[in-house]
Amino acid sequence: MQFSVEREREKEMEGGVCALVGGRSLEEMKGAIGEAAEQGAHLVELCLDTIAPPFDTTQHLSSLLHLCPVPAIVSFRPRWAGGLYDRDEDERLRTLLLAAELGYPFVDIEFESASDFLVRLDRQRCKNCKIIISYYNGSESLNSDRLQDLMAELKELGGDIIKFISVAQRITDVAPMFQLLSLSNVPSICVATGERGQICQLLSRKYGGLYIVGSLDSSEGLVPCQPTLSRLIKTFQIARINERTEVFGLISCPVNHSIGPVIHNAAFSEINYNGVYIPFLVDDLAEFFKVYNGFNFSGFR
Ligand SMILES: O=C1C[C@@](O)(C(=O)O)C[C@@H](O)[C@@H]1O
């Protein structure tokens, strides 16, 4: 087992905002990559499953690589992992192997297919490509024990980076993800999907997440409930968040209509105060305070 994201590469991703980029055609995908870079993304995830067949793998992958102005992660999600691809599994793996061979800096492979992929990957030839092993659960949230067990299993597989994607049914489902990030000794990413999971993207940086995920302003529908790049970069000024950032926010249900984040984060930035103000979508107040008791959040309204 080897977790080998060198410091330099890790720095490149650290705290960065990764734009999820999709498109039904190569042209649409190219347009989305340009838009992501313009909106300030530090990384892009090329979601190949969004491209409609016929998909000329070699041609598409080589032309996309050359026009990415920021480091690119290649993913090719099958339906069973929340994606759109429902054709041949071997072809999917061959496409991801090709991405590694062509020199993409990151390839994302699902935990279930990782052993197959890794035995076929020529590590020597693809030594510049870092492998993200991802675990997806679209139906249930993961408690602390389950996350720890999965982390051990994923580490065993021998990738470079670990990623968890699971749905948050309640805001408290995100707490074990923050705990995992804080304790993790391998580069890790957590993504909580659903409206109640948004604080995962907003606060991952504080707990050591390698990068966070956002959607293009124009494709809010592609990944429901992921914050948009402009919300992450402009409103929350995500790049300012670090482990010492003081957390403030509004507790409410619903909460996303609030203009508080716009006002307070601009004010914090103006006076150079290391704080962030975020919306907490809370259904059960007592449970929220019980679960987040040890997190030292600084204040709520
Ligand atoms: O990181 C993500 C985000 C995502 O899980 C979502 O639904 O938000 C979709 C995944 O394919 C992707 O790798």
The ligand as an ORCA input file, in Angstrom:
! r2SCAN-3c Opt
* xyz 0 1
  O     -17.474     14.557     -6.319
  C     -18.474     14.276     -6.926
  C     -19.756     14.869     -6.566
  C     -20.926     13.969     -6.763
  O     -20.917     12.972     -5.833
  C     -22.268     14.664     -6.458
  O     -23.284     14.059     -6.690
  O     -22.265     15.741     -5.942
  C     -20.857     13.317     -8.113
  C     -19.586     12.494     -8.206
  O     -19.538     11.779     -9.404
  C     -18.417     13.390     -8.110
  O     -17.220     12.652     -8.138
*
